[in-house]
Amino acid sequence: MGKQAKLYKKYTVKDGKLIKTVVFCSRCGDGYIMAEHEDRYYCGNCHFTKFKTVEKKS
């Protein structure tokens, strides 16, 4: 038997509402959670990569 996803850890309840703490793939739609890396998000289904924006110090 493989690993369990433990999806309950990817959501929080705030003021009686369910809040997602993950990013879903914009190409595949809801249900396809993107892997979070240090500088980007990555979808293992369609291989879409979304880079995080970094503020540069002046």
N, C-alpha and C positions, 0 to 999 in steps of 0.2 A: 504494500500500500504506500502511495506517495505522500509527499508533504501536504499538509492542510494549509489553506490560504490565510486563515485567521482574519477574515474580512471584518469581523467585529472590531478589530483594532484600527481600522481605517475610517471610522466614523465616530463622532462625538455627539452628545445631546446637550444643547444649550437653550435655555428658556423654553423647554418642552419641544424643541425642533431638532430634527436630525441633520447634522452638518457633516458633509464629506470632507475628509482631510487629504484626499488624493486627487490627482488630475486624470481625467478620462481623455482618451484619444479623440481628437477632433475629426479624424477621418473615419474611424470605425464606429464611433458613437458611445453612448453610455454602456457601461458594462465591461469595457476594455480599459483596464487601469494601466497607466503608463508607469514604467519603472523610473524611480527617481535616483539620479546620479548627482554628483557634486555640481556640475555645470549644465546639466540638461535633463530632459525627460525623454524616455524612449518607449515606443510601442513595439512589443515583441510580435504582434500579429502582422502589422503592415510595414514595420520598420521606419515609421515616422519619427523624426527627432525634433524636439522643441527645445531650443536653448533658453536658459535662464538669463535674465538681464542683470547686469552687474553695474552698479553705480561707480563711476570713476572718481577718485579723490582729486581735488584740485590743489 
